[in-house]
Amino acid sequence: MAALLDELKSVDQANPIEVRSDFVAMVTAAIAVSYFDRQTLPVAISAIERTIPLNDQQFFLLQFAFLIPHAVLYAADGRLLDGIGTRRGFLVIVLWWSEACSSHGLATGFGFFVIARCLLGMGEGGGFPEATRVVAEWVPFSQRSTAMGIINAGTAVGSALAPPLIGIIPLTVGWRAVFFASGAIGLAWVIWWYLNNRGNHGRSIATDGVNVVAERLSLSALLVQRKVQVRVFAKFMSDSAWYFYLLWLPKYLYDARRFDIRRVSYYAWIPYAASGLGSLIGG
């Protein structure tokens, strides 16, 4: 493992990478959009329940329907990206999750929401595998922690923007427009990514080096590495708290603190903004 990492570093040093800061900016925006999409249901749930009654158990099952496909498709979406490449792969997965988010606006009952949440989780499972691949291909080894910190801050940006922006829409044009608007933002990103990459089929100098290392390192070899196990455990522990805030904070404010949607939009963004600051400092 150490030898492979040393080889990857030597590839960077021998072949300076063509740094694509625009790729990092677009990936950060895509991650922000994905986390904005995830917040649509939790923030809009108070308005939705006036049309489609949902109890706490059903709300839990909707989050479960998102998280399980999301976790499983982390690996599968990563394989997809390995097969069709960074540029095409990111376009496909963002198009997928944008359409899945928009489909929530057509819901007529709990069952429809379950299907829509599953589809959203499947698409967004590819977000961070793609982000990591972009950083590996287009950012020098010495700058990758900073790049990943910036990209990870996109999770907080999308989450922090969601409560105030989403809170306005149900009060004016109804809750279904929340999902249509969020999906439209994703489609706008797809157009941006496509136009930026149209006619550009070049590869980073580092791509071949990354692929060589990946071919020599199997999944089973990764899973037995102590460093990998520690990182997986740390992610398991941190995400438990993160996803509670992400998926349940608005619901808690509605039900336990009796906030209306306007007050939720005023206060629910604060933990996410703090998370973004931590990501930037940590990176």
N, C-alpha and C positions, 0 to 999 in steps of 0.2 A: 504493500500500500504506500509506504513512505517513498519507495523507489519510483513508483508511478507518479506521485506528486512532484518529486524532484525532476522527473522527465518533463512534466507539464510546465514547470517553471523554466526549464532550459529551453523549451520551445518558445515561450514568451520572450526570453532574453535574446535568443538567436534570431527571431523573426518578430520585430515590433508590430503590435496590433494596430490596425487602422481603427482608431477609437471612434465609435459612432454614438456621440452624446445624444443625438436625436432619437436613436433607438431606446436609450435609457429613459428619455423624457416620454416617449410614446408608451413604453411598457409601464412606467409609473402611472400614466393617465389610464391605461387599461385596467390596472389593478384597482385604482380609485373607482372606476366605473363598476367593477365587479362587486366591490364592497358597498357601493351605493345601491346596487341592485339587491343585495342581500338585506338591506335595511328597509326596502319598500314595504314588505309585509309587516314586520314588527312595528314600524311607525304608523302605517295606515290601518292597523288592525282595529282601532277604535271606530273608525268610519266604516270599515268593512262589516263589522258585527251588526250594524244597523240594517244591513241588507241580507247578509248571510250569517246567521248566528253560529258562533264557534265558541265552545267551552275551552277551559284550560287544557284538558286532555287532548282535544283536537288540535289546539295550537302547538302543543308539544309534538304531536305526531307530524305536523307540517314541518317543524324544524328537523325532526328525525328523518323525514323523507328527503330533505335537502342534504343533511350531513353524511348519511351513509353512502349515497352515490358519489358525493363529493370526495370522500375519503378513498373509496374504491377506484375511482377514475383518476386519482392522482397518478397512479402507476400506468394505467391504460392510456391516458392522454399523453403521458410522457413518451410512451412507445409510439403513439401516433406522430408526435413531433419528430421523433428520431427518424421515422419513415418518410415523412413528406417535407421536412425541413422547417426552419424557423419562420420564414416569411409567410409561406402558405399556411402553415399550421396555426399560427396566431390568428390569422384572418378567419380560419374555419371555426376555431373555438369561440372567438368573440361574437361572430355572427350567430353561432348556436345559442350562446347564453343570452344574447340580446333578444332573439326571437322567443326564447323560453320565458324571459322576464315579461315581455309584452303579452304573452299568452295568459298570464295571471289576470289581466284586465277583462278577459272573456269568461271568467269563472262564474258558474251558476250554483256551485255547491262545494262541499268539503272534498268530494272525490276529485273534482277538476283541479282544485288547489294542490292535492297530493301529487297528481301527475305533473303539474307545472313545476312544483318544487323539485321533484326528481330530475326533470329535464334541466332545470337551472343548476342543480348540484353537479350533474354530469358534465355540463359545459365548463363551469367555473373550476372544476378539478384540474384543468390544464393551465390555469393562470400562473401559478408559481413555478411549475416545471418549465413553462415557456420563458418566464422571467429569468430563471437561473440559466437556461440555455443561452439567452441573449447576452447575459453578463459574461458567461464563459467564452463566447465567441467574439465579443466585440469590446471587452474591457480588459486592460492589462491586469495581471495577477495582483500587483501591488495596490490596485484601485478597486478591487472587487468588493471588499467589505463596505466601502463608501457607497458604491453603486447599489448594492443590495439594501443598505440602510435607506437610501433615497427611495428605492422601489417599495420597500416595506412601509415607508411613511405614506405611500399611496393608499394603503389599507385604512389608515387613520383619516386621511383627507376625504376619501369617499364616505366613510362612516360619519365623520363630523359634519359634512355638508348635508347628509341625508335628512336629519331631523328638521332643520329650518326650512329646507327646500321642499321636502315632501309634505311637511305640515301645512304649507300654503295651499297646495293643490286640492285636497279634499274639501277645503272650506270654500273653494271657488267653483271648480268644475267637476267635483266628485272623485271618489277613490279610484275608479278604473283608469282615469287619466294618469294617475301616479305611475302605473306600470307601462302604459304606452309611452309616456315621456321618458322614462328610464331606458326602455328599449330603444327609443330613438337616439338617445345619447350614445348608446353602444354602436348603433348603425353608423352614426357620424364618425365614430372612431375607426370603424372598419374602412370607411371611405378614405379617411386620413392615412391609414396604414397602407392601403392599396396604392394611393397616389404617390406616396413617398417611396414605395418600392417598385413602382411600375417601370419595367425595362431595366431594372437593376438586379442582375442575377449573380453579382459578385459574391465571393466568400471571404470571410475573415481569414487572415493568415493562420490564426490560431485554431480554426475549425478542424483542420486535419489532425492537429495534435490532440485536441479534445477527443475526437473520434477514435484515435489510436488507443488512448488511455481507456476509453469506454469499452472498446472491444476486448481489452485484456482483463477488465474487471467485471465479473459477473455479479448478479444480484445476491446470490448466496455468499459470495466473498465479501460483499459489502455488509451484509447483515451480521456477520461474525466479528466485525471490527468493533473494538471497544469504543472508539470515538463515535462511531455511528450509533451504537446503542445508547450512549450517554445523550447524544443530541436528540434522538427519538424520544427518550424519556423526558428530557427538558421540554420538548415541544408538546408532549402529551400533557404535562403539568401546566404549562403556560396557556395552552389553548383552552383548557377547561374554564379558566377565568375569563379569557378573552371572548369566547363564544357566549358565555353567560351575559356579559355586557352587550355583546353585539345583537343577540337574538331575544334577550329577555328584559333588558333595561327599560325600553319603552312600555312593555306590557306591565312591568312592575309599577312604573310611574302612573299608568292609567288606573290599575286596579287597587294597589295598596295605598298610593298617595293621592288618588282621586284627581290627578292632573287631567286637564282637557288637552286636545291635540296642540293647541296654541302654546300652552306651557311646556309640553314635551319638546316642542321645537325650540323653545328658549334654552332648555337645560340639558337635554340628552346628548348633545354634542361634546360636552366637556371631557368625559373620560377618553373619548376617541382622539381629541386634540392633544391630550397629555400623552397618549400612546404614540402619536406621530412625532412629538418632540423627543420622546425616548428613543425611537427608531433612528432619528437623525443623529442624536448624540452617540448612541451605541455603535452606529455604522462608522 
